[in-house]
Amino acid sequence: MYTIRRLIVLVILVTASTFAGPPFKTDDPQPVDFQHWEFYLASVQQFTKQESGATAPHIEINYGAAPGVQLHVVAPLAYVNTAAGTHYGYSDTELGLKYRFINETETLPQIGIFPLVEIPTGSADKQLGNGKIQAYVPLWIQKSWGKLTTYGGGGIWVNPGPGRQNWGFAGWEVQYDYSDLLTLGGEITSQTSPSQDAHSSAGVTVGGFLNFTSQHHILFSVGHSLTGEPTFSGYIGYQLTV
């Protein structure tokens, strides 16, 4: 029998928790430069033995609305395949605002917040959405030394609804610019249970960026769970910066 616990976890995998700091799940405090844009056309995938889910594709848009302030929206089409059925359609819409309140110096990291709201535009009956408004309130920290950059942090997801509970997510990432073309990195993440009868989990992801020009980029990553149910994840996307 396909339990409510598994449904809650899968919906989170293909909506809220999939969108963070592409191509990683951990985000950073660095906003898009003032009056500049980022556009993504991408897909995030999650696979377990019993179900799979993906954005196929999703569009992400970020805009530097003011110095240190970024506006953010994600519009996803989602695919889910479970024992309860297979569905494809529009999922939950994500809105956010990133605000960096401490700039990086030679000795201090940059620090910012990036609250997100998931609008329940996807069908909960078809497992394409949560059915309730969700919100995430995280704190992110980043420091760079030459070609090496590291960032991380975490926060709490407000996750209302029957059988659900608020849950925490935290992660830390390290990446290195091997050349103007190639950046590679890895992260470790941990999250508490999003439902009353599920379990906490942790995972690792490796990935990177192919920077063909200052405007055109390919982003990619693969990941696997370290604890909890064996889960494979992936990200592939195109980024345009203007």
Wavefront OBJ file of the C-alpha trace (Angstrom):
o trace
v 0.000 0.000 0.000
v 1.238 3.469 -0.905
v 1.252 5.286 2.447
v 0.697 8.970 3.160
v 4.283 9.117 4.448
v 5.702 8.097 1.076
v 3.411 10.531 -0.724
v 4.519 13.439 1.472
v 8.201 12.629 0.967
v 7.860 12.296 -2.816
v 5.921 15.546 -3.184
v 8.669 17.351 -1.273
v 11.330 15.775 -3.472
v 9.780 17.105 -6.672
v 8.784 20.514 -5.310
v 10.332 22.446 -2.448
v 13.532 20.594 -1.615
v 14.710 20.294 -5.210
v 15.261 24.010 -5.738
v 18.198 25.614 -3.981
v 21.610 26.618 -5.338
v 21.813 24.934 -8.754
v 23.227 22.388 -9.322
v 23.405 21.705 -5.572
v 20.787 21.445 -2.822
v 22.759 23.813 -0.591
v 22.338 27.504 -1.376
v 24.575 30.540 -0.928
v 24.018 34.163 0.208
v 25.323 35.786 -2.985
v 22.531 37.587 -4.901
v 22.441 38.351 -8.602
v 24.121 41.687 -9.369
v 21.881 44.753 -9.436
v 19.773 44.970 -12.633
v 21.123 41.647 -13.923
v 19.249 38.400 -14.652
v 19.747 34.641 -14.371
v 17.604 32.258 -16.416
v 17.636 28.458 -15.969
v 16.031 25.687 -18.009
v 16.672 22.542 -16.008
v 15.534 19.198 -14.640
v 15.947 17.702 -11.167
v 15.436 13.950 -10.684
v 14.896 11.706 -7.647
v 14.773 7.896 -7.776
v 14.155 5.204 -5.173
v 13.264 1.525 -5.559
v 9.549 2.244 -5.342
v 9.053 5.644 -6.969
v 10.577 8.359 -9.103
v 9.965 12.043 -9.585
v 11.412 14.851 -11.674
v 10.915 18.370 -12.875
v 10.580 17.996 -16.628
v 11.546 20.745 -17.022
v 11.461 23.702 -14.652
v 12.224 27.348 -15.356
v 14.033 29.450 -12.761
v 14.411 33.229 -12.994
v 16.482 35.425 -10.667
v 16.729 39.224 -10.851
v 18.940 41.702 -9.011
v 16.245 44.104 -7.831
v 18.575 46.236 -5.694
v 22.175 46.053 -4.451
v 22.282 42.930 -2.286
v 18.684 41.943 -3.094
v 17.512 39.210 -5.486
v 13.987 38.267 -6.558
v 13.398 34.596 -7.392
v 10.738 32.452 -9.080
v 10.609 28.788 -10.130
v 7.880 27.475 -12.449
v 8.049 23.646 -12.674
v 6.468 20.938 -14.745
v 6.716 17.708 -12.752
v 6.573 13.962 -13.405
v 5.863 11.396 -10.686
v 5.709 7.607 -10.945
v 4.545 5.700 -7.868
v 2.449 2.709 -6.888
v -0.457 5.152 -6.723
v -0.074 6.113 -10.387
v 1.879 8.144 -12.915
v 1.183 11.838 -13.454
v 2.669 14.799 -15.328
v 1.700 18.442 -15.021
v 2.372 21.796 -13.431
v 3.704 21.606 -9.872
v 4.001 24.112 -7.024
v 5.371 27.580 -7.820
v 8.297 28.867 -5.780
v 8.801 32.545 -4.894
v 11.718 33.961 -2.939
v 13.762 36.982 -1.938
v 17.480 36.754 -1.204
v 18.995 39.498 0.963
v 22.716 39.720 1.734
v 23.197 41.819 4.868
v 26.939 41.262 5.403
v 29.362 41.653 2.482
v 32.449 39.481 2.222
v 35.834 40.933 3.231
v 39.330 39.472 3.488
v 38.487 38.146 6.943
v 34.678 37.968 7.109
v 32.281 35.803 5.093
v 29.237 37.160 3.327
v 25.984 36.304 5.099
v 22.405 36.453 3.887
v 18.895 35.097 4.161
v 16.791 33.572 1.374
v 13.186 32.989 2.505
v 11.120 30.924 0.060
v 7.391 30.339 -0.301
v 5.889 27.379 -2.164
v 2.516 28.300 -3.688
v 0.242 25.202 -4.010
v -0.413 25.484 -7.753
v 0.122 21.756 -8.369
v -2.538 19.083 -7.927
v -2.163 17.321 -4.585
v -4.539 14.577 -5.763
v -2.146 13.774 -8.625
v 0.928 13.994 -6.334
v 2.133 17.065 -8.251
v 1.853 19.477 -5.345
v 1.758 19.802 -1.595
v -1.773 21.212 -1.372
v -0.710 23.740 1.286
v 1.487 26.836 1.317
v 4.996 25.983 2.524
v 7.727 28.384 3.628
v 11.470 28.039 4.174
v 13.530 30.442 6.285
v 17.287 29.757 5.945
v 20.553 31.534 6.750
v 23.483 31.143 4.321
v 27.214 31.895 4.709
v 29.955 32.005 2.034
v 33.728 32.621 1.930
v 36.172 32.526 -0.978
v 39.946 32.246 -1.162
v 41.118 32.702 -4.736
v 39.680 29.879 -6.844
v 38.224 28.066 -3.799
v 34.710 28.882 -2.581
v 32.768 27.303 0.264
v 29.259 28.022 1.496
v 26.460 26.533 3.538
v 23.853 26.928 6.219
v 20.279 25.842 6.676
v 16.867 26.576 8.055
v 13.362 25.354 8.806
v 10.584 24.417 6.379
v 7.076 25.245 7.596
v 5.114 22.253 6.286
v 1.396 22.280 7.260
v -1.152 19.576 6.556
v -2.392 16.196 7.846
v 0.466 13.815 8.613
v 3.062 16.521 7.956
v 5.424 18.334 10.264
v 7.936 21.163 10.040
v 11.378 19.958 9.038
v 14.921 21.237 8.917
v 17.452 21.237 6.085
v 21.169 22.027 6.297
v 24.080 21.612 3.921
v 27.647 22.636 3.186
v 29.362 22.874 -0.211
v 32.960 23.325 -1.420
v 33.909 24.118 -5.033
v 37.056 24.954 -6.990
v 37.578 26.791 -10.291
v 39.920 24.488 -12.192
v 39.849 26.794 -15.223
v 37.707 29.459 -16.846
v 35.705 26.579 -18.349
v 35.339 24.127 -15.460
v 34.239 24.406 -11.831
v 33.749 21.252 -9.736
v 32.356 20.859 -6.238
v 30.670 18.662 -3.689
v 28.273 18.965 -0.781
v 26.930 17.066 2.185
v 23.332 17.624 3.299
v 21.058 16.573 6.132
v 17.338 16.938 6.740
v 14.867 15.954 9.411
v 11.628 14.121 8.690
v 8.863 16.008 6.812
v 6.161 13.634 8.102
v 5.285 12.110 11.445
v 6.275 8.544 10.573
v 9.239 9.157 8.236
v 12.935 9.337 9.126
v 15.711 11.888 8.938
v 18.202 11.506 6.110
v 21.590 12.682 4.871
v 23.213 12.684 1.451
v 26.185 13.665 -0.662
v 26.268 15.351 -4.074
v 29.067 16.061 -6.567
v 28.743 18.302 -9.598
v 29.910 21.393 -11.369
v 29.660 24.049 -14.045
v 30.808 24.309 -17.652
v 31.277 28.018 -18.345
v 31.366 28.313 -22.139
v 31.173 32.125 -22.004
v 30.335 34.723 -19.371
v 26.669 34.251 -20.336
v 26.222 30.575 -21.237
v 26.675 27.774 -18.704
v 25.821 24.080 -18.274
v 25.205 22.884 -14.694
v 25.203 19.251 -13.581
v 25.274 17.072 -10.462
v 24.590 13.574 -9.166
v 23.911 12.551 -5.600
v 23.046 9.646 -3.330
v 21.684 9.222 0.167
v 24.024 8.338 3.026
v 21.272 7.405 5.492
v 17.579 6.633 5.232
v 15.992 5.100 2.144
v 18.476 4.585 -0.736
v 17.840 7.543 -3.054
v 19.590 8.716 -6.218
v 19.320 12.321 -7.376
v 20.460 14.300 -10.392
v 20.457 17.800 -11.873
v 21.095 18.986 -15.429
v 20.445 22.502 -16.634
v 21.315 25.408 -18.900
v 21.937 28.853 -17.397
v 21.864 32.206 -19.187
v 23.236 35.221 -17.298
v 22.650 38.754 -18.593
l 1 2 3 4 5 6 7 8 9 10 11 12 13 14 15 16 17 18 19 20 21 22 23 24 25 26 27 28 29 30 31 32 33 34 35 36 37 38 39 40 41 42 43 44 45 46 47 48 49 50 51 52 53 54 55 56 57 58 59 60 61 62 63 64 65 66 67 68 69 70 71 72 73 74 75 76 77 78 79 80 81 82 83 84 85 86 87 88 89 90 91 92 93 94 95 96 97 98 99 100 101 102 103 104 105 106 107 108 109 110 111 112 113 114 115 116 117 118 119 120 121 122 123 124 125 126 127 128 129 130 131 132 133 134 135 136 137 138 139 140 141 142 143 144 145 146 147 148 149 150 151 152 153 154 155 156 157 158 159 160 161 162 163 164 165 166 167 168 169 170 171 172 173 174 175 176 177 178 179 180 181 182 183 184 185 186 187 188 189 190 191 192 193 194 195 196 197 198 199 200 201 202 203 204 205 206 207 208 209 210 211 212 213 214 215 216 217 218 219 220 221 222 223 224 225 226 227 228 229 230 231 232 233 234 235 236 237 238 239 240 241 242
